[in-house]
Amino acid sequence: MGLNFRFTPVNGYDLPGLERWLEAMAARGLRFALTMGPLTAFERSRPEPLRFHLEPAREKTAEEDPELTALYGSQGWEFLGIFRKNFFVFATRDLTARAHTDPETLSYSLKRFFRQKLLGGLGLALCNLLLLQFYRIGSWGWTQLKYLPAEALATRPLVPLALSVLGLLLVDLSYFQGLFLLMRHRRAVRDGRSPAPSRWGGRLLIAGTLVLLPVLVQTLGYVAGREFQPFDLEGSGFVTLTDIEGEDFPLTGDYMQNMDYVSHGTGLLLEPENWYYHQYGAYHHATVSLETVPHLKIQATRYALPVLAAKRAEEWTSWNTGARPYQELEAGDGLDRAMIHRSERFQQLILLRGRTVLHVEYLGSRDLADFIPDFARMLDNL
């Protein structure tokens, strides 16, 4: 018989709320089986009224306690499973049954469980610290976000950071609410009262888990080394300095300035995809400025949305153009836009097609506009 999974709408530390929810599910023919994170699994059964009791475990466990099961079994309670390694779940058809007849014993059990979960918050705090530290962006990143948001999205983990902050906030709130509910429940037991269960606490954990799920996928991609996958220049279709200047043009022998590969950020789930390549002509003096050496730099980014690519193109056109602004060219070859900036021998070319934007920086004697069809074909291969 298959299992039926449901999101747990009740806070995981709200014992009265969980017991009433499990009783309501049993009345609908769904009998508790096990838990998986924010999900609770049920087995299909005959709808019947049951009374549930969740007994706090002395420590996290996935194993049944035979002595506890035997003790409860002698009083008519049936062991059904373990809830999130925190509680042993018991049920009985006797709706008047009471698992604990001594309030002091139950109060002590809840107090011990509360202290255990309070210490467990250290692990949650560590998760907060590690995840936020992993996706930190630094002071320059915040400045970049203010003035160059599209570039910041391509070069900084803004989306993973934002989702991490939101998801952790929701999970933390769920945790602190759970501690409050535990403390309130213990006081009610001690005073002989029945506390009202929370009706929405579990939704905090559900929402936080759903928000953090893509961050988890992103982080696993980093751990597996999938965020950076360069490929060989040969056969890539990338335009080279040799293609522009001719076969006889001398290139530098410095492999750092004469890349034989294309740098490729794969664009994991929450990031744009990036490509970068550069090539320099030959130079002989250690003191020469690379900015005066003939060179070609190519940078391309593919965003999730065309509007972001268009915004990136606008940001590039605002960079240090001096008195000569970018010139709009006729957008052929399937391009949405083509813009060029010329300043003596230095040129910058921006091409936009859908979600992809290309920026080319060139210092040399040729006109980059003549090579737009070549760059457009290069975009076809990305």
Disulfide bonds with the S-S distance in Angstrom:
none
